[in-house]
Amino acid sequence: MLCRISSRAWALNLDFSDEQKLLQKVARDFLWTHAPLGAVRRMLDPQHHRDRSLWKAIGDLGWLGAGLPEEFGGGGLGCLELAVIAEELGRALTPVPFSSSVYLASEAILRAGDPDQKQRYLAGLASGASIATFALAEPATAHALTGLQTQFDGARLHGRKAPVPDGAIADIAVVVARGSGGLPCLAVVDLSQPQVKRRTLRGIDDSRPQAVVEFEGAPAELLAGTADIGELVAQLVDRAAVLIAFEQLGGAQACLDMAREYALSRTAFGRPIGSFQALKHRMADMFTAIETARSNCYYGAWALSSGSEELPVAACISRISATEAFGLCAEENLHLHGGIGCTWEFDCHLYVRRAKLLAQSVGPASMWKERLIERLGTAAFGQPANQPQQVA
């Protein structure tokens, strides 16, 4: 298990337990068998009909409830197990709404819902019977909590959210809105109601579609389990940033593996192209970026699983390094394949698409760099590092 021995010894055990490694192997084998890259390619066709068989199968494996208590239908595992699963989902580019439903929406209900709401919503989310999303962004306010236009009057939602990750396929949404007194609040809404209008947005990676969701007086209920919604949302985004970083780490490693395999099999001038020094240097740069990101992701996983006060900083570091690693590796993998790399028939573009999508998820790297500077500064002067500012 990832752990930190003590602040004095500065010792880190950066490894997973045997049980977690077994979970990783099971996840990898399952995804490559039941969710190959061909499934991602099919999702890029706007005429393709999405079914929930893969989502339900993942729910049957217990992944959707890995971080939830057993009393609410979860597996009672933990954040490290979620990190292991996230890395394999990223490696396989699995086209499921895992991050929006598990990292954000389920966690929001767990932290802010009352006991009745947890019982009603979490069991279905953990089993795969339903899908949830987290609606924060608005066209006018980007990722800020200030200036929210979506309103919740205590019973109904009015407003527009965009882009909403997986908003076109989700059953329920946890919506960040402006409540009574102008303060932000969280409301749960059934997206199948006639007062909810949804429109799918065409994007760089339609295997993980974004949507515009409009609320025209849609009945909703308040999640009233916490008073400080700003701090809660900041914590939710920090937690999601670490887990999404593991998805990016898995995707980056898959790109390096793909590039290496091609460089060893493709020949030019009578020898494998991987023997040429220029290509060796490029793959060495990919490896270095991945290992840097891996170290930072492990730091984030430790902070997440231990409830450390270092999580706000660890989330920034994980997010920045993983975003840069996946972006570099996806581009270099395409370049190392030469002219065929940018063709539809090869899989390189699938990783480029996902790298660009995840680079904007929960905010771009530039935002996380600014946040890291702010948090390091406040921590240095003895101020709370997780003080909510702008959240993605």
N, C-alpha and C positions, 0 to 999 in steps of 0.2 A: 504494500500500500504506500502511496505517496505520503511522506511525512517529513516534518522538520524536527530534528532532535532538540535543539535549543537555540535561542538567539545568541548565546555565548559561544557555543561550539560552531555555529554556522554550518551545520552538517545537514545535508539533504539526501534522502533516499529516493532518487528519481527513478522509480520503477513501480510497476503494478504487481499485485499479488498473483499467485498462480491461478486463483479463481477468476480474477479479472482478465488474465491472459487467455484463459479458456473461453470466457465470454467473448472476447475479441475474436478468437478463432471461429467460434460458432457463428458470430455475426457476419464475419467475412465470407464464410462458406455459404451461408444462407443467402446473402445479398447477391453474390456472384451467380448463384443458381436461379434465384427467383426474381432478381431485378438487374439483369445484365444491361449493358449500355444500349442495347437495342430498344429497351423499354423507354429510356430517356429520349432516344431519337423519335420514337412514335409520339411522345408527348409534345414534340415541337410542331406536329401537324395540328392546326387549329380545328380540323374536322374529327380528330380522334376523340372517341368517347372514353371518359375516365371512369374506371370502376374502382371499387374500394377493396378488392380482394387482397392486394398487397398490404394495404393499411390494416385490414383486419388480421392478416397473418402476423404482422409485426405486433399487433395488440395481443394475439394469442401467445407470443413469445415472452410477453411481459415487459417489453421495452418501453411502451407508452406510459406505464406506471412505475418505471424504475425509481423515480425520485419521489414518489408519493407514499404516504403511510399506508400500511396494510388495512387500517380501519376504513379507508376511503377507496378501497379496491386496488391500491397500488402494490408494488412488489417490495417496498421497504428496503430497497438496495441503497442507493446514494448517488452523490454527484460524481464520484470517480467512475462508477459503472456507466453513468450517462455520458461521461467524457469518452470512455472506450467505445460505446455505441456510436457516438457522434463522429468519431474519427473514421469508422468503417462506413457510415452513411456518406461521408464526404468522399471517401476513396471510390465508392461505387456510383457517386452522383445520384443517389436514390431519389426518385421524383415523388417524395411524400412530404406533407406539411409538418414535419417533425419539429422544426424550430419554433414555428408560430404556435403550434398547439401544445407542445410539451415544455419548451424552455420558458415561454412567456405566458400564454393564457392559463394553462393549468397551474403554473406557479402563482399567478396573480390571484386565482380563486382560492388556492391553498392558503395564501398569506392574508387575503383581505376578506374572504367570505365568512359568513357565519356558519355554525355547524350544519344547519339545514341545507344551505347552498352547497357546501362541500359534499354532502351526501348525495344531493341531486345531480350534481354536474361531474364530479371527479371520477366516479365509478365508470360512467359511460365513456369518458375521455381515456381512462386507463385501459379499457377493454378494446377500444377501437370502434365502438358503436357510434361515436360522434367525433367530430373534428371541431376544434376551436381556433380562433385567431385573436391577435392582439392589435386593436386599431388605435394607433397613436397619431400618426402623421396626418397633417392637413395641408392642402395646397397653399394656403396663405401663411401658415405658421411653421412649415417644414417640420422640424423635430422639437420645437420648443413647447413647454407647458404654458408659457405666458401667451396670451392672445388667442386662446382656444375659441373657435367659432361654434363647434358642436355643443349643444346645450342639453342638459338633463334636468327636467323640472320636478323630479322626484317620482315620476311615473312614466314619462315618455321622452324619447330622444328626438332631437331635431338637429340636422346638420349633415355634413359631408366629410368623409374620410378618404384620403387617397395619398399614396398608394397603400393598400391593405394587403399584406402578404397572405396568399392563399385565400383571399377574401371571397373568391367566386365559388369555392368548394367547401368552405367551412359551414358548419351548422349553427354555431353560436359565436359571438364575439364579445370580448372584454374591451369596452370602449372607454378611452380617456376623454372626458367631457368637462364642460364648465357647469358646476352645480349651483345650488343656492348660495347666494352671497358672492358669486364669482369665483369661488375656489374650485380647483380641479377635483374630480371624483372619478370613480370607476363604476361602470354600469355593465351588466350582462344583458345581451339582447339575442333573441332568436332571429336568425337571419332568413328564415323561411316565411316570415310574415309579409303580407301584402304591403305593409308600410315601409318595407325595406327594398330598395332598388339597387341592383348590382350590375356592374359592367366590367368585363374582363379587359385589362390593358395588354396590348402587345408589347413585349419587352425583349431584352437580349436573351433571356432564358425562359421560354414558356413552359418548361417542365416544372417550374416553380412560379405559377402565374400570380401577378398582382392584380388588384381590382380597385375600382371606385365603388364605394358603398355610401348610399344616401339614405338618411333616416327622415321619414316624413311623419313624425309623431308616432314612432314605433314604440309599443309598450316594452319597458325594460325594468330591471330591478337593480337597486343600489348594492354594491359591495361595500359594506360599512364596517369592516373589521379593523380598520386603521384610520387614524385621524390625519396623519401626514402623508398624503398621496404623493407629493413631490418626492419625498425621500424614498417611498416604496417603489415608485416607477424607476428612479435612479438605480436602486438595488436590483430590480428585475432586469434592467438593461445590462448592468454589469455582469450579472450571472449569465445572461444569454450570450454576451460577448465572448466569455470564456468558452462556452460550449460551441458556438459558431466557429471560434478559432480552431477548435479540434476538427470540425468539418473541413476547414480550409487546409489544415495540416494533412489530413487524409487525402484530399484532392491533390495537394502539392506532391506528396509521395507517389501517388499514382502516375503523375506526369513524369517524374524522374524515372520510374520503373518502365514506363512506356518508351521514353526516349532512349534509355539504356538498351532495351530489347531491340529497338530498331537499329541503333548504332552498331550493335554486334551482328545483326543479320544482313544489313545492307552493305554491299561491297562497291568499291570504286578504286580503279587503278590496281586491281588485284588484291585488295585487302579490305577488311571491315572499316567503315568510316569512323568507327569509334576509336581507331588507332591514331587518328590525326590529332595533333596537339591542340588545334583550335577548338575542336569539339570536346576534347577532354577538359579544357579550361571552362567551357560553358557548363558542362555537367558538374564540374567541381563547384562552380558558383551556385548551381541549383542545390547541391548537397549541403553546402554551407548555410544557405538560407533556410533550408528545411530543419537542419539541426539546431540553428539558432531559435527558430520558431518553436521547435519541440521543447527545448529547455524552458522557454517562456510560457508555453502552454502548460507544462507540468507545474510551473510555479503558480499559474492561475488555478489549476485544478486543486493544488494543495490549499490555496487560500479559500477556494470555494467550499471544499469538503470540510475544512477545519473551522469555518466561520471566522477567519482571521480578519482583523481590521485592515490588513494590507490588501484586501480584495479590490478596492477601487483602483489602486495603482496596478495591481497584478492584472486586472481586466484590461486596462489600457495597453500594457506591455504585450499581453497575449494577442490582443486584437491587432495591434500595429504590425507586429512581426509576422503573424500568420497571414494577414492580408498581403503584405509585401512578398512573402514566400510563395503564396499561391499564384499571385499575379505574375511573378518572374517565371516560375516553373511552367505555367500554362503557355506563356508566350514562347519561352525557349523550346518547349516540347514541339510546338508548331513549327518553329524555325528549323529545328534539327531534323524534321521530317522533310524539309525542302519543299518543292512545289506541290507535292501531294498532300502536305500537311494542312493546307487551307481548303481542301476539297471536301465536299459533303460526305463522300464515302468513308473518309477516315474519321476517327473519333477525337482528334485533337481539338476541334472547334467546340465540342461539348464541354471540355474542361475550361476553355477560354470563356465560354458563356457563363458557366457557373462561377468562375473566379470573379468576373465582373459583377455578377449579381450579388454575391456574398460580400464584395468589397463595399457595397452601398448599404447592405443590411445593417440595421441598428447604427447607422451613421458611417460616413467614410473615414478613412485613416487620418485625414487631416483634422477632423473633429476630435478624434481620440488622442492625437498628438497635443492639441491645445488643452484638452482635458487633463492629460498626463502632466503637463507643465503646471497647470493650476493646482492639481492635487499634490504634486511634489512640493509646490510652494506652500500650500496651506499646512501640509504635514510638517514641513521644516519649521514653521512658526508656531506649532502646537495647536493648530486648528483642526477640526474634524476633516478627514480626507474624503469622506463620503457626503459632504454637504451638497445637496442637489443644486445644480446650476441649469444648464441646458441638457436635456436628455434626448436620446435618439428614439 
